[in-house]
Amino acid sequence: MPIRPENRWLYPIDWPLLSDQIRFVRAGGRCERCRRPHLRHVAHLGDGRWWDSEARCWRSGEGRRVKVGDLFAL
């Protein structure tokens, strides 16, 4: 999300570099709360559960592995 001009003074001059370091180096390109990958489409069930294609499992909104019943089909 771009920084609004009226709020630019709130951010340090090197904000784009800091932001990239945090999002891609420290967090590995994933959300630090739910572990969803950055800038990728993910299948989700609408209740917070989502498909982690790298680990090939369903995860909760907190990033923990969860089971989905046999009656589910994409």
N, C-alpha and C positions, 0 to 999 in steps of 0.2 A: 504494500500500500504506500503510495507516495506521501511525502511529508507536505502538509499544507503550508503555504508561504507564511501565514501568520504564526505558525508553530515552529518554524525553522530555527529560531533562536534557542529553543529548548534542547536541541541536539548538538553533539560535538561536531566539529568540522569533518572528522574522519568517520562519520556514522556509517556510510556504506561499507567501509572496510571492517568495522567492528561488527556490523550486522552479519556480513558474510562469514566472519570468523566464528561467530556464535552459532549460526544456522547450519553451516556446512562442515566446519572442523570439529567444534565441540559436540554438536548434536548429531553429526553424521548424516545430515540431510533429512532428519526426521523430527517430528514434534517431540519435545522433551516430556510432555505429559502423556500423550496417548500412543506415541511411536509411529504415527502415520507418516508415510514418506512425503517429502516436500514436492509440490508441483506435479503430482501424479494422480491419475484417477484411480479410485479404489472402490470395489464393490462393498456396499454396506447394507444393513438390514433396516435402517431407519431408527433403530433404538440404541445406537452407539456401537453395535458390533460391526466389525469390518474385516475383510479378507486381506491377510498379509501374504502376498504372493511370494516373497522371498523365503519366508519360513513355512509356507504352505499350510497355514492354519487360520482359524478365525480368532479375532482378538476383541476384547471388550473396549469400552471407551477409555479405560485406564491403561490399555496396552497389554493386559493379561490374556493368556490363552483361554479360550472358552470353547465349549462344545455346542454344536448346532444340531437339533434333532434331525432324524432321518426323513421327515416329511418336507424338508426344505429343498427347493430347486431354484436355481437362478433363471 
